[in-house]
Amino acid sequence: MSSPRPNPTERRLRADRARQAADVIRQLVVQRAFPDGVLPDERFLAAEFCATRNGIREALDLLREEGLIERVPGVGTVVVAQKYAHGLNQLMGLAETMHEHGEVGNDVRAAGLVRPPGPVAQRLRLAEGEQVVYVERLRRLNGLPLSLDLTYLPRDVGEPLLAEDLENQDIFALIERTTGLRLGAAAVTVEAVNADLHSAAVLEVPRGSALLVVERLSHLADGRPVDLEFIRMRGDRLTMRAELRRTPAGEAR
């Protein structure tokens, strides 16, 4: 006879409970569940999470170390940094995604013709030696750095963009306006990295801070790849969100 499985609420380390509570509270902060920016008191949270007050304090300490909350004497625990959800359900530019949170602006760090690395040319289905337009922008929300975007575009698609307002417009919108064609789909890869010295300086974070690196290859509606991006996002200000549906076994994926 197999032994019974341990009850998950029994004999758990306080650190385990702290992480468990911190994960839930973090999402509540992202979802703006505290309109006044003040978290409930420790006694309420302890009851809500069936934890001790010391365990809740450890959970809040984790979020404080992330720079998300802070203890203010006479007020309580308050949210001091906003995190914004970046949806993965639709192919949208940053300004389209963040329009309800404020104004997106761009510092254009580079824009012009370059000879692309071989793998970039292959992803864009370009002939060897063919030039591309390279655009590098630091993207800000209400003046605060959010991401560093490195974009490669085929020459016929990218060159008209060099005369456009790259400081205030999403590249997606500019592509559709200048080509008269609609974007269709994109392949996206997301991974976590630590900020290197250069990225940390540009994004105004300590070296080694958590970044989300997104590689996105966007296609026109006819399937032609026209936009290859490598985006370094500040992990303390952006979170990725998507709604997924399970495909029944046996159905084509």
Backbone hydrogen bonds, N-H to C=O, Kabsch-Sander energy under -0.5 kcal/mol:
donor,donor_aa,acceptor,acceptor_aa,energy
10,E,7,N,-2.1
17,R,13,L,-1.9
18,A,14,R,-2.4
19,R,15,A,-2.2
20,Q,16,D,-2.2
21,A,17,R,-2.6
22,A,18,A,-2.8
23,D,19,R,-2.3
24,V,20,Q,-1.3
25,I,21,A,-2.7
26,R,22,A,-2.6
27,Q,23,D,-1.5
28,L,24,V,-1.8
29,V,25,I,-2.1
30,V,26,R,-2.3
31,Q,27,Q,-2.4
32,R,29,V,-1.4
33,A,28,L,-2.8
37,G,34,F,-2.5
39,L,77,T,-3.1
45,L,41,D,-2.2
46,A,42,E,-2.8
47,A,43,R,-2.0
48,E,44,F,-2.5
49,F,45,L,-2.3
50,C,47,A,-0.7
51,A,46,A,-2.5
56,I,52,T,-2.1
57,R,53,R,-2.4
58,E,54,N,-1.9
59,A,55,G,-1.9
60,L,56,I,-2.7
61,D,57,R,-2.1
62,L,58,E,-1.8
63,L,59,A,-1.7
64,R,60,L,-2.2
65,E,61,D,-2.4
66,E,62,L,-1.1
67,G,64,R,-1.4
68,L,63,L,-2.2
69,I,63,L,-0.8
70,E,78,V,-2.2
72,V,70,E,-0.6
72,V,76,G,-3.1
75,V,72,V,-2.3
76,G,72,V,-2.6
78,V,70,E,-2.9
78,V,76,G,-0.6
79,V,37,G,-2.7
80,V,68,L,-2.0
81,A,68,L,-1.4
84,Y,237,R,-2.8
86,H,239,T,-3.3
87,G,85,A,-0.7
88,L,241,R,-2.6
92,M,90,Q,-1.2
97,T,93,G,-2.2
98,M,94,L,-2.8
99,H,95,A,-0.6
101,H,98,M,-2.1
102,G,98,M,-0.8
102,G,99,H,-0.6
105,G,103,E,-0.5
105,G,140,R,-1.9
106,N,167,E,-2.1
107,D,138,L,-3.0
108,V,106,N,-0.7
109,R,107,D,-0.8
109,R,136,E,-2.5
110,A,136,E,-1.5
112,G,134,Y,-1.9
114,V,132,V,-2.6
120,V,117,P,-0.6
121,A,117,P,-2.1
122,Q,118,G,-2.4
123,R,119,P,-2.1
124,L,120,V,-1.9
125,R,122,Q,-1.2
126,L,121,A,-2.8
130,E,127,A,-2.0
132,V,114,V,-2.6
133,V,153,L,-2.8
134,Y,112,G,-3.2
134,Y,132,V,-0.5
135,V,151,T,-2.5
136,E,110,A,-2.7
137,R,149,D,-2.4
138,L,107,D,-2.5
139,R,137,R,-0.6
139,R,147,S,-3.2
140,R,105,G,-3.1
141,L,144,L,-2.5
142,N,103,E,-3.1
142,N,140,R,-0.5
144,L,141,L,-2.0
146,L,139,R,-3.2
147,S,139,R,-1.5
148,L,232,R,-2.3
149,D,137,R,-3.0
149,D,147,S,-0.5
150,L,230,F,-2.2
151,T,135,V,-3.0
151,T,149,D,-0.5
152,Y,228,L,-2.7
153,L,133,V,-2.3
155,R,131,Q,-0.8
157,V,154,P,-0.7
158,G,154,P,-3.2
159,E,155,R,-2.5
161,L,158,G,-1.0
162,L,158,G,-0.7
162,L,159,E,-1.3
163,A,160,P,-1.0
164,E,161,L,-1.7
166,L,164,E,-1.6
168,N,165,D,-0.8
169,Q,165,D,-1.2
174,L,170,D,-1.8
175,I,171,I,-2.9
176,E,172,F,-2.1
177,R,173,A,-2.0
178,T,174,L,-2.9
179,T,175,I,-2.3
180,G,176,E,-1.3
184,G,219,H,-3.2
187,A,217,L,-2.1
188,V,186,A,-0.5
189,T,215,E,-2.4
191,E,213,V,-2.0
193,V,211,L,-2.3
195,A,209,S,-2.7
200,A,196,D,-2.7
201,A,197,L,-1.9
202,V,198,H,-2.2
203,L,199,S,-2.8
204,E,200,A,-0.8
205,V,200,A,-2.3
208,G,195,A,-2.3
209,S,206,P,-2.0
211,L,193,V,-2.8
212,L,233,M,-2.4
213,V,191,E,-3.4
213,V,211,L,-0.6
214,V,212,L,-0.6
214,V,231,I,-2.9
215,E,189,T,-2.7
215,E,213,V,-0.5
216,R,214,V,-0.5
216,R,229,E,-2.0
217,L,187,A,-2.3
218,S,216,R,-0.6
218,S,227,D,-3.0
219,H,185,A,-3.0
220,L,224,R,-2.8
221,A,182,R,-2.7
223,G,220,L,-2.3
226,V,218,S,-2.6
227,D,218,S,-1.4
228,L,152,Y,-2.5
229,E,216,R,-2.6
229,E,227,D,-0.6
230,F,150,L,-2.5
231,I,214,V,-3.0
232,R,148,L,-2.6
232,R,230,F,-0.5
233,M,212,L,-3.4
233,M,231,I,-0.7
234,R,146,L,-2.7
235,G,210,A,-1.9
237,R,234,R,-1.3
238,L,234,R,-1.8
239,T,84,Y,-2.5
241,R,86,H,-2.0
244,L,242,A,-0.5
251,E,248,P,-2.1
